[in-house]
Amino acid sequence: MELSPDSDSVGSSNGGRRQEIFTRLGAITRFLTWSYLLALVGAWLLLRLAGDSLWPATRLLYGPRWFLAAPLLLLWPCAFFVRPRPLVPLVASSLLAVGLLQGLYVPFARLAVPNEVALRLLTLNMNGGWFDAAPLGAESIRDSGADLVVHVFTIHPANGQESL
C-alpha cells in the first residue's frame, strides 16, 4: 500500500475495513436468525406431528426444552448491535421458543375478570381405610380455606372391605 502525504488513505482503508466487517457480521446475523426461526418451526412441527411416534420427538416432548431458547442469548445482542433488521425474525423466534415450545401460558381471561368465583377443593385420599385423620385435625382443614372437603374411599380387592 502506497502512502502519500496529501491523501488520507490510512483512515479511509480503516473505515472501509470496519464497514466490511459490519457488513459480514450483519449477513451472518441475518442468516443465523432466519435459520434459527426455521429450526424452531421444525422443532414445533416435530412435536405436534410426531409426538410419541419418533424417538427424537419423544425426547423433545418429555425432556427439557430450555436448550431451544439458549441461542437467543447470543442472537439478541448480535442483532441489536450489529444489524437491527433481523429483529423481526428474532422476535418471532423468541415468541415461538418461549410461547409454543416452552409452554408459556398467560391466563388473560383471569386477568380480565378479577371478580370471578373460585371454588377451593380439598381431597383426602383415605388409602383404603388406613388413613388416620386425627393428626390432620379440623382446625388445619378450616385453616386451608377449602370450600369443599372430599373424603375419597376405596374398596380393597384383597380383603373386600369398604373403606370408611
CORCORGI-V497912 format. One record per backbone hydrogen bond with DSSP energy under -1.0 kcal/mol. CO is the residue of the C=O (numbers start at 1). NH is the residue of the N-H. If there is no record, write none. Layout:
<<CO & NH> <CO & NH>>
This chain:
<<4 & 7> <8 & 12> <9 & 13> <10 & 14> <11 & 15> <12 & 16> <13 & 17> <14 & 18> <15 & 19> <16 & 20> <17 & 21> <18 & 22> <19 & 23> <20 & 24> <21 & 25> <22 & 26> <23 & 27> <24 & 28> <25 & 29> <26 & 30> <27 & 31> <28 & 32> <29 & 33> <30 & 34> <31 & 35> <32 & 36> <33 & 37> <34 & 38> <35 & 39> <36 & 40> <37 & 41> <38 & 42> <39 & 43> <40 & 44> <41 & 45> <42 & 46> <43 & 47> <44 & 48> <45 & 49> <46 & 50> <50 & 53> <54 & 58> <55 & 59> <56 & 60> <57 & 61> <58 & 62> <59 & 63> <65 & 68> <66 & 69> <69 & 72> <70 & 73> <71 & 75> <72 & 76> <74 & 78> <75 & 79> <76 & 80> <77 & 81> <78 & 82> <78 & 83> <84 & 87> <85 & 88> <86 & 90> <87 & 91> <88 & 92> <89 & 93> <90 & 94> <91 & 95> <92 & 96> <93 & 97> <94 & 98> <95 & 99> <96 & 101> <97 & 102> <98 & 104> <106 & 108> <107 & 111> <108 & 112> <109 & 113> <120 & 147> <120 & 148> <122 & 150> <124 & 152> <127 & 130> <133 & 137> <137 & 141> <138 & 142> <139 & 143> <140 & 144> <142 & 145> <148 & 122> <150 & 124> <152 & 126> <154 & 163> <156 & 160> <161 & 156>>
